[in-house]
């Protein structure tokens, strides 16, 4: 029994939505202040007190302290390296582009990066487009570098809480938030309220359903099973990992128009013939290998009720199946950009 991605048949909602889909078979084989943290991030954002750095440890992995438990994935150096790999997976898949929204980067724009993680996207945008006035990145963990371009600022804050009143942004960007957000309509609504008229949002995210186009993936594959268990755990938490295909719906419901939806098929492994897909697939399987423990250590034990020993034994089996040749696994990466008019 082979697995196929149900998102392939999802239509973009509403007449104002332009759904531009990348051909999944392309290239596949035939078979505001100084950089860093501001000295005063304001009453709405948490100051850099010692409690923020009072990190929690679970089964040998380090987790954030602020809003403890709301994010079930680590923030330690190993996980930061994985997040940086995902940055390059997405960037490679998008042909080297950091975003698709047609903003005028020669203007003194205000940009908000939601859930900035290591801050790599914000830092690269600041480097590449020095005329942008401000790139503000926020996250639950203060893991971002302090040496950054002068137009990049970071803050510790919870994007699921009520956003503070502030000057609207020309571009609000969010990437790889699947598994992290409970109320997606609320997040989009708050983004709408803080996007200037004429400004843009851009959400980039996985739709974590693993499939193959050629029938080489069977449902007894342990990597396939791992993703299904992860999806189950995140559904129980109310933080879905199958959000990519739903992003156009959320954007339209919040009031955005001129909605564009682009789907990038991402291989799991370097098996494609086309060089860009081969590079993206190689990076993607590396981040999956690194992320197996990171994504399982709390979710499988705390949510699914597994013992740590059971998790470790299962991951041995997953790693074995990852190395199987001739299995052409894929997932879809979605980019939605939309305008407030």
Secondary structure, DSSP 8 states (H G I E B T S, - for coil): -B---GGGG----STTEEEEE--TTTT------SSEE-S---TTSB---GGGG--EEETTEEE--TTTTSS-S--SHHHHHHHHHHHHHHHHHTTT-S--S---TTS--EEEEET-TTSHHHHHHHHH-TT--EEEEEESS--S-SS--TTEEEEE--TTS-------EEEEEEES-TTT-S-HHHHHHHHHHTEEEEEEEEEEEEEEEEE-SSS--BTT-HHHHHHHHHHHHHHHHT--SB-GGGHHHHHHHHT-EEEEEEEEEEESSS--SSHHHHHHHHHHHHHHHHHHHHHHTTIIIIIS---HHHHHHHHHHHHHHHT-TT---EEEEEEEEEE--
